[in-house]
Amino acid sequence: MQVITKIGRQKNNQQRYNIYLNEKYSFAVDEGTLIKFGLQKGKVLEQMEIDEIQYEDEIAKAFNKALNFLSFQMRSKYEVKTKLLQLGYGEAVIQEAIHKLTGLGFLNDESYSKALLETRKRTAKKGPAAIRQDFIKKGIDKELQQQVLGTFSHDEQLKIAMELAEKAIRSNENKTPTQVKQKIQDVLLRKGYSYSIVTEIIEQIKLERHDEEWELLIENQGDKLWRKYASKLTGFELHQKVKQALYQKGFPIEKIKEYIDQKEQHQNE
């Protein structure tokens, strides 16, 4: 027969109590478990009841660890489960702790997903495909992913994508319109926007360069290309290689011809 002969509050954790059976320390429980099982001095415990108390206390510890983990920021059920597994808790204990957390409103994947969607839109300006990847990493159910991403309207995607495009334009003033559009496409696709959104954005953007700007652009990029290929090529082959590279970068044929003519003239002087 095992009898509770002493119950002492822990010095370092006032919410936990040491339980002594037959004058010897046996186990510790938190205040909630103490109350739930009516533990008090003189109570007789069977081994089966002791096992149940310890299992319940393990759930309580996992619950409190998870609660502390959640105190820093919102988390998904998957993240909480992963954290508790890392801390060494068993699957059954974790499931009970998560069930309790969910029932009390501390864990809600739908609310979490909606908050994550808004955060990724606002701070990172991400598109649906990139946010979906975030959801996958957080262990969000596929059906819930679809449901939450469905609230990211086409118009809102266009608005955020246009903001990214305008930033790319400002950052690439020394590029040709073709190069700028390619940069916009790269940025938007990397951010998780669809090709249809990219196409709409590019169609809406008007990029023009005046003659003076074209001259500065082709001089800057053309000279770099000229130096690059001049170490290996000469004459017609050099001219053709530079022409081809400039054309691919979006320079008008007439501007390329003027540039090559000026280069030939300088070489002949």
N, C-alpha and C positions, 0 to 999 in steps of 0.2 A: 504494500500500500504506500502511495506517495502523497504526502500532505504538504501544502504550502505552509512553511514555517516562518517565512519572512518575505516582505516585498519592499524593495528599496529603490528610491528614485536615483537615476544615474547623475553623477556630478556634472559631466560634460554635455549631457543632453537631458534637459528637464522633462522632455516628452516621452522618455523611455524609462522602463522599470525593470529591475533585475528580480527574477523569481527564484526563491530558494525552496527546494523540496527536501524534507527531512534534514534540515539544517545545512544543506549543501547547495551552492549555486547551480541552477539547472539551465535556465534560458532567460532571454530578455524579450519584452514586448513593448509596443507603444501604448499610449494611453487609450486609444480607441479599442484595441484588442483587449486590454485589461478590463474595460467596461463591458464590452460585448460578451465576454465569457464569464463575467462576474467573478474575476479572480480576487480572492481575499485570503487573509491568514486563516488557516484552519480548513480550507477547502480541500477535499480529497479528489485527486485526479487519476484517472485510468490512463494507460499509455496511449490508447487510441485518441483520447481527448487531448493529450499533450501534443501528439502529432498534428492534430487539427489546429491547435492553437499556434504552433510553430509555422504551419503552412499559411495560416491567416496572417501571421506577423510578417512572413516573407512577402506576401502580397502588399501589405501596408508599406513595407520598406521600398518595394519597387514603385508603388504609387507615389511615395514622397520623392524618390529620386527623379521620377518622370515629371512630377510637379515642379521641381526645382529646374529641370531641363527646360520646361515650358515657360518658366518665369522670365527668361531672357528674350524670347520671341515665339511667335506661333510656329507650330511644327505639325507635320503630317503624322498619321498613325504609324506609317512605315518608319519614319525617322525615330519616333519614340521607341518602337520595337527594336530597331537596330541599336539604339543607345543602351537599352536594358540588356540586350544580348551581350553587348560588349562588357557590361558591368557584371556579367556572370549569372544573371537570373534565368530560370528555366522557362520553357515555352508556355507551360500551363500557368505559371505565376504571372508571366507577362500578359497573357490573354486576359486574365482576371483583372489585372491592374488597368489595362487599356479599356476594358469594358466599364470599369468604374469611372475612369477619367471621361469617357465618352458620355456616360449617363449623367455626369455632373456638368457637362458642357465645356470641359477643358480641352477636349479633342473633338474636332469637327472638320473632316476633310473638305466638305463643301465650302464652308466659310474660309478655310485656309486657302483653298484653290482660288477663290474669288479675290482674296487679299493678295495672293501671289501674282495673279494676273494683273491687277491694278498697279502693283509695285513694279513689275517688269515693264509695263507700258510706260509708266511715268518716269522711272529712273534710268532704264536702259533702252527705252524706245524699241523694245523687241516686238517682232511680229509673231503670228500664231505658231509657225513651225518651230521657232526657237523656244517659245513658252511651252509648247508641248514637250520638248526635250527636258525642260525644267520639271514639268509635271511627272515625267517618267522617272527622273532621278529621285523625286520625292515619293515615288510609289503610289501615285494617284491612279485610281481605277480608270480604265479606258472610257467607260461610259460617262463618268464624271468629267473627264478631260474634254470630251466632245460637248457636253452640256455647258461647261464654263467657257470654253473657247467660242461657243456659239454666240456668246454675248458680246464678243469683240466685233463690232459692226464693220462693214465695208467702208463706210464713210470715215469712221475713226481710224481705221488702218491707213486710209489715204492721207488723212491729216497728219498723222505721226510720220508716215513715210515721206511726206513732202518736207517736213521739218528736217529730216535726215538729209534729204536731197539738197535743200538750201544750204545746209552746213557744208556738204561736199562741194558745192559750187563755190562757196566763199574760200574753201581751203585749196581750191585748184584753179585759181585765176590765171596761172601761168601755163594752163593746158588748153588744148584745142577742144571745141565742143564735143567731138567724138570721144576724146579721152575723158572728158568730164562725165559724159553719159555712161561710159564704161565704168567709171569710178562709182557713180550713183548705183548702177546695177549691182556691182560687187558688194557695196555696203548694204543695200536693201536685202539682197539674197542672204548675205551673211547674218543679217539681223532677223531672218526668218519670215520675210514677206514673199508672197507668191509671184510667179512670173507675170501674172495678169495685173497685179498691183504695180509691179515694176514698169510694165509697159504703159499703164495709164499715167504714171508719174512722168515718165520720159516724154510722152506725147504732150503733156501739159507744159513742159519746160521749154522756154525759148532762149537759146544760147546764141548770141551773135558776137562777132569780133570785127572791129573796124580795121581798115587797112594798116594803120599804124601798129595795132595790136598784133595782127598777123605777121608783120615784119619782125617785131620783137620776138614773137614766139618761134618763128621758123629760124631766126638767127641763133636763138638760144639752143633749141633742140637740134637744129641742123648741124651746128658746129660740133656738138657732142657726137653726133652720128658720124660726121666727117672724120673726126679724130679717131673714132673707134675703128672705122673700116680702112682708113688711109694707111694703117700699119701693115695691111695685108693686100690691099687692092690699089690699082691705079687706073687712070683713064676711064674708058667707057664702063668697065666693070664697077669701078668705084662710084661713078655717077648713077648707074642703075641701082646699085645697092642702097644708096642714100635716098634716091627717089622712091623706091619701094617702101623703105622704112617710114619716110615722111607721109606717104600716101596712107599707109596703114594707121598712122597716128591721126589721120583726119585732115591733113592740110590740103587745100584746093590745088588742083593740077597747075593752074596758072601761077600760084605762089611758089610751088615747087620748081617750076621751070625758071622763074625769075631768080630764085636762090641759086640753082645750079649754074645758070648763065653768069651770075656774079662771081661764083667760085671759079669758073673757067676763065673769066676775064682777069681775075687776080692772079691766077696761075700763069697766064700768058704775059703778064706785065714784067 
